[in-house]
Amino acid sequence: MKMYLISDNIDTCTGMRLAGVEGTVVQGKEELKAALDRVMADKEIAIVVLTEKFGREYPELIDEIRLSRSLPLLIEIPDRHGTQRGENFITSYVNEAIGLKV
């Protein structure tokens, strides 16, 4: 199984290539949708890494894939500028997902 990166900047793509992860740089919703369609068609790709910007700007596109498919797994990572998420985003995510305060 492979991992694939879809990034909004060349720096993140270059860093991941140094780690052995292939990827592409896209700008805009249409390019993102086309890249996701290509990746979804490749049965060898099990994990798709996206920069956080895509999750913020196009949540409907990302959520549609997450809800309709079990593979590949979509993971959002910060880019070279760092994360835009709050300090306790994992705790709040767990609280929302299971309904319990951790």
GIGI-V430379 format. One line per field, one symbol per residue. phi: phi as a letter, one per 30 degrees, with the letter a starting at -180 (. if undefined). psi: psi as a letter, one per 30 degrees, with the letter a starting at -180 (. if undefined). burial: # if it has 9 or more other ideal C-beta (glycine too) atoms within 8 Angstrom, else .. A space follows every 10 residues. Layout:
phi=???
psi=???
burial=???
//
This chain:
phi=.ccbcbbcbd ddddddddcj cdabcbbjdd dddddddddd dddddcbccc deeddddbdd dddedddcbc bddcccbdcd djdcdddcdd ddddeddcic dc
psi=klkkkjlflf eeeeeeefgg klalklklee eeeeeeeeef fjffjfkkkk lfeeeefhee eeeeeeffkf klkkkkllaf falgllehee eeeeeeefgk k.
burial=.########. .##.###... #.#.##.... ######..## .#..###### ##.##..#.. ##..#..... .#.#.####. ........#. .#.##..... ..
//
